[in-house]
Amino acid sequence: MKKLILVRHAKSDWPENTEDFDRPLADKGLKEALHMSRFMKDNNVSIDYFVSSPAVRALNTCEIFNQAYKINILTDEKLYNPSERNFESVIYDLDDNHSSVAFFSHNNGISNFANSISEDIFHFPTCGVAGFEIDCNSWSEFDGAKKKLLFFYDPGKI
């Protein structure tokens, strides 16, 4: 059994003359990420590996989560402006020693991917987190594996 956790980056800012890739987190985003990371850790949501989009706002969200988890972070370009296939490609590259992995990425891609693997239809708010149980022993079995939504956390509602 594997667990995949999807995290949309926290609320970002868009300062003048800043490229999309370089957008930082807004003050609200910093608070959201801190709140959600503590909530996840306090509720014993185990994660043993982080994979983040290298975009500043996603990576900063991941780094804030890592203050609570203190685990390895990998960045992967495929999680920036992602399609559903991008997520699958990153999943197939995962080491099977990781049983619970969190991806930090962006909308619309993260919402579209979550909806493609779940019967529950939802839209990720900033710093929203969805956890899925994947009924497989190897990440290479992801496509044909049964997937079950375990939780969906909206930072504005917890």
N, C-alpha and C positions, 0 to 999 in steps of 0.2 A: 504494500500500500504506500502510495506517495501522496504528498500534500503540496498543492500549488496555491500560492497566495499572490493576488494581484493588488498592487497599490498604485493609485493615480497620484502623481506628484501633488504636493500641497499648493495652496493659493500662491500664484506668482505675481510679480510686478512686471511692468513693461516700461522701463525708463526710456526716455528719448534717446535716439541713436543706438539702440541696443538690438542686436540680431536676435531672432527667435531662440536660437540655440543657447545664447548667453543670458537669457532672462533669469534674474534671481528670484528667490522667494520673497513675498511681501511679509510684513510683520505678522499679519494674520496667518500666513502660511507657516511661519516659524512656530507659532503657537499651536496650530493644527497638528503639525508633524510631531511636536513634543507630546501633545495630548494623546494622539493616536498610538505613538510608540509605547508610551507608558500604559495605556489601556490594554494594548495587545500583550505586553509583558506581564502586567498584573493579572490578566485572565489566562495566563499560562499557554498562550499560543506559541508553540515551539516553531522556530525557524532555524535552520542550520546553514543557510547560504543565501546571499543577496545577489541579484543581478539587476543592474540599473542601466537605464538610458544614460549616456554620457552628458546629456544636456544639463546645464547648471541646476535648473529647478528640480529635476528628477534626482540627480546625484545628491544635491543638498538634502532632499527629503530622505533619501536612503541613509545618508551619513547621520542625520538626526535619529533615525530609527536605530542605527548602529550604536548610538550612545547607550541604548538599553540592552542591545543584544551582543555587541562585541564579537562579531563574526566576520568572515571574509566577504569582501565586496568585489564583484567583477562588473566591469562596464561592457556593454555590448551595443554597438551602433544600431543593430537591428531593432532595438526597443525605442529608438527615436523616430517619430513619424511612422509608427508600425502598422503593418497590415496583419491580418490573422495569420498568414503564412510566416511572417517574421517571428511571431511568438512561438509557433510550432518549431521553427528552425532552431531557436534558442533552447527550447525544451529538449529536442533531440540531441543537442550538444552537451546536456547536463551529465555529470558523473553520477552513476547509480549509487554512490556512497551518500549522496545528499537525498534525504528522504522528505525534507520540507524546505521548499525554496520559495522565496519572495521575489517577484519582478516589480520594478518601479518604472512606470512608463506614463504615456500620455493618452488623452482622448483625441480623437474618436476611437482610435485603435484599441485601447484597453476595454472600453465598453463593448465594442463590436466583438472582440475575442471572447470576453466573458459570456456574452449572449450566445455565441456560437457553440459553447460547450455546456450551456445550462438551459434548462427549460424555464428558469426564472428570468424574466426580462427586466433589466434595470439599466440605469445610466449612472456612471460614477460621478459623484461630486468630487471636488478637490479633496485629496487625502482620504478618499473612500477606499475601503479594503474589502476584498472578497476572498474567501478561502474555499478551496475545492479539494475533495478527496478523490484521488485518481486510483482506481482499482487495477494496479499493475505493480510489478516488481522491478521493472526497468523503464526508464523514461522513453526508451525506444518503442515501447508498447502504448504510448500515449493515445495515438489516433484511435485505436480500436478499443481502448479501455472505457469502462463505465465511469462516469464522472458525476459527483454529487456535490451540490452547494452545501457547505458546512455553516458559513456565516457571511453576512454582508454588513459592514459597519459604516455608517455615515457619521462623520465627525460632528455634524450639526445636531445629531440626535442622541449622542451619548455623552 
